[in-house]
Amino acid sequence: MRAITLANNGGTENLILTQIPTPKINENEVLVRVKAIGINPVDAFVRNHQFALEMFIKPQPGETVIIGWDISGVVEAVGRQVTLWKPGDEVFGMVNFRGHGKAYAEYVAAPADQLALKPENVSHEEAAAATLAALTAWQALVTYGKVKAGEKVLIHGAGGGVGHYAVQIAKHLGAYVIGTGSASKKDFILGLGADRFIDHASEQFETIVNDADVVIDSLFGDHIFRSLEAVREGGRIIALLVPFTDEKLAGKVQEKNLYAHTLNVTSNGEHMQQLAALLKSGEVRSHVSASYPFEEIAQAHNAIEIGKTLGKIVVTLP
């Protein structure tokens, strides 16, 4: 089969199209013929940095590295213990995150319990998009944020991969949603259902919002301190990139009696099934801003690294 292997950490020239054997499946796995792959910032991060490769994939010595985790495709074969799926089923999911998902390939061996049935009204591109990013939004808002109807939720980067799902999921939960983003994304974010838009370049969100029940912060660095000002006393703040280990940060959290959690998204078939139901009903939809053929995966990486993506970027296979 064809696969995109990582020769070394560094630029996109290290993404090599090659032929390798089709993977063998374990008793609890299914073999998926991949039709679309979701591309995420973490993919480029792992490609660029050795420490990130060890953090997210942990390859065995001498093991061929295939990055990526987000797939949608067709079940080709099932392991002996698998009862959830049969050949011909169209499925999607985030495979073995954190771990060696090996998604950049024509065939992927995926744990059966990490997948969901792709709704018929959703394309493979839209399904592949709604995996890591959508799971991150779901786990931030539902699992840890515990958002309830009527609460006020502030979502940073509301026009991006995670953010555009977070806006829709928060509205599904009945929240009043405030989304931040660049001015060019205003109409898109409001179109997703956000009740209020804040231009992060021209407005100081913490001077506008100081009573959010839940804040989802997806940015690096000291931005988290500003988010702490926007959440009410006793509220919840979920960070995607910043740990709450800094002494000053931890002090602020304690001072405001906040629930603070740094999210490490995990593969979860039950959560995927809940997302599949929302995709089927149309309450959540994927916005795919760009789609590249498998052979042009380097261009997809270049696009994701710019950091201005509207919604999601995917790669497709025949």
N, C-alpha and C positions, 0 to 999 in steps of 0.2 A: 504494500500500500504506500501511498504518498504521505509524507509527514514533513512538518517544518521543525527541524532540530536546531538547538542552540549550540553553536560551535564553541563560543566563548562569551563571557560577559562583555558588553560594549554596544556599539552601534548596530543598526538594522542589518548591516552586511553579515552579521553573525547568525541571522535567521536563514537556514539552509534548507531548500527544498530537496528532499532525498527519498529514496525507496527503502523501507524497512519492513520486516515481517508483520503481518496482521496480528494483533495481540490475542493471546489465549485467555479465556475467561475462567474465573473461579466459580465455584458452585453457587455463590450468592450474587453473581454479576450477570450483566447482559452485554452483548456486543452490539454497539450502536453504529450504524452507517451514518456518518455525520453529514447534515445538509447545511448547517450554519453554525458559526462560532461567534460568541460575543467577545469583544475586545475591551479590556479595562485598563485604567492607569496602572494597576498593579502588574499587569503583563509587561509593560515597558519598564517598570521599576525593577522587576526581576531580571529582565534582559540586560539592564544596564549595570547591575550591582551584584557582586559575588555574595555579599552579606545577605542581600535580599533573596538570592537563590537559595541559600542555606536556610533562611528564615521561613520561606514559604513552600519550598519543594523538598529540601533535604535529600538530594539525590544520593544514591549509593555510589561508592567509588567505581569509576569506569562506566557508569550507567549513561545511556543516551538520554539527554535532557530534551523533553518536549514540553513547552510551557502552555499555559491556558487551562481553563476550567469550565467554560460555559459552552454547552452544546445543545443543539436540537437536531433530531434525526429519526431514523427508523430502526427498530429492533431487528437485528439479523439472526441472533441466536440467544438462547437463555441457558444459564447454569442449572444444574440438577435440582437445586433447592429453590429456584425462583418460581413463584406462583402468581406474582403481580402482573407479569408481562408475557407476551407471546410474540413470535416473529410477525412483523408487519405493523406492530403498534408504533405510533408516532409519539415520541417522548422528548422531554427536555429537562435540563437540570444543571446544577453546578456540581462537578465531579471532584470528590476527594480534596476539598479545600479545608484546612491547609494540607498540602501533600502534593503528590505527583499526579495531577489530573490528566496530563497528556492529551489535551483537547485539540491541539493543532495537528490533526491527523484525519485521514479518511474514515478510520474506524477507531472507536474508543471502547475500552472495557470499563463499564460503569457499575458501581454497586446498585442493585435493583431498588433499594430503599431510598436512594437519593434522587429519584426521578419522579416526574409527574406526566400524565397524559396530556399531550398538546391539544388544546381546543381546536376544533375544525375551523373556526372562524379566525384563527390566528396563524400567520405564516411562520415558516421555520425561522426566518430572519427576526421576526417580532418575538418569537419564543426564546431564541438564543439570547436576545437582548435582555429578557426578563428573568435573568438567573442571578448572578452575583450581585448586580446592582439592586435588583428588586428584593432579593433576600436580605441585603443589608438594610434597606429601607424598612422592610417588614420586621426584622428582628430589633431594629432601633426603636420603632414606634410601638410595636405590639409586645414583643418579648420583654424588653427592658424599659421602654418608655411608658408602657401601660396606658396609652392614650385613651381617654374616655370622651364620650359625646359632650359637647359644650366647652371643652377645654381649648385654650389658646396654644397653638404650636408654631414655633419659629423654625423655619428650615433654611439653612444657608446653602448656597449653590443650587437653588431650586430648579434651575433649567438644565442641570447636568444629568449624568447617568443615574446616580442614586437619588438626587434631588427631585427629578421629575416623577419618579415612582413614589417618593415620600409624600409629595403634595397630594397625589391621587389617593394613596392609602390613608393618609390623615383625614381627607375629606370623607372617605368611605367610613371611617370611624366616627364621623360626626364632629370633627374639630373645626375651630376657626383657624384658618391657616394663613400665616404671613410668610412669604418667600422673598429671599434676597437674591440678587443677581445683577448682571450688567444691564444697562438700559436697553440694549438690543434684544434682550430676552423677555422684556416686560410683557408683551402681548402673549407670548408662548406660555409664560408662567401663570398669568391670569386665566388663560384658556384652559389650563389644566384643572382649574377650579380654585386656585388661591384667592382668598378674600382680600388680601392686601399685598402690594408689591413694594419693596424697598430697594432703591438703586444703591448698591454697595459703594459705588465710586463717588456719589454726590451727597449721600445721606449717611448719618451716623445712626445705625439701627438701634444702638443702646440708648440713644436719647429719645427714640420714638417708642420703643417697647421696653418696659421694665416689669411686666407682670405675666410673662409667658409661663404657662404650666410646664411646658416641655420645650427644650431647645435641642435641635440636631445640628451639631457643628462638625463640618467635614474638612476643616482647614488645618494646616500646620501652624505651629508657633503660638505667639502671644494673642492671636485672635480669640482664643478660648477665654481669656480674661474679660474681653468685651462681652462675650456671650454670657458670662456669669452675671454681668450687670443687667442683662435682659430677662433673666429668669426670676420668677417671684421667690420669696422666701418659702422654703419647704417644697420647691418644685424639683423638676428632674432635668438633668442635662446629660446628653449622650454624645460622646466624642468618637469620631471615627479614626482619628490619627494621633491624638495627644493623650498620653497616660496622665492620670491624676496623681503622680508621684512627687511632683515638684512641691516643696514645702510651702511656698507662698500660695500655690494653687490649691493645695489641700486645705490650707488655712481658710481661704475664701469659701470653699465648699462647706466647711464646718461652720463658719460664721453665719451662713445663710441657711444652714440645716438642709442642704440639698442631697438628693440622690444623684450620684455622679458615676457614670460607667463608661469605660472605653470599650467599644464594640470590636470583637473579633468574630466576623461572620463565619458561620459554620454550615456545611452541607446538611440539608434537612429535607427529606422527602415530604413530610407532613406539611411543612411550610410551603414547599413548592406546589403541593396540591391546593392549598388555600389561595395561592397566587393564581394558579390555573383557573380556579373558579371565578376570580375577579376579572381575569382576562376574557373568560368565556362570556361573562355577563356584560362586559364592556365598561365596568366601573374603573378598570385600570387598562391602559393601553400603552404600548411601547412606541416611542417616537424614535425611529431609526433615521438618523440624519445622513448617514453614508454607508454604503455597502460595497465591499471590494471582493474581487475573485480571490480564491485561495492563493494563487501565485503572486498576488500583490499585497501580501500580508505586511510587508515592510512599509508600504504606503499607509496602511491602517495604523501601524505603530507611530509613524510620523504624525498622523492626524491626531491621535489620542494624546501625544506628548505636548501638543500646542496648548492644551488645557482650555480650549474654548468650545468644546463639543456641546451641541444642542441635543440633549437626549443621548442616544447610543450610537456606536459604530459596530458594524458586524462584518464578518467575512463569510462568503458562501462557497459551497462546493456543488458540483453537478448532482 
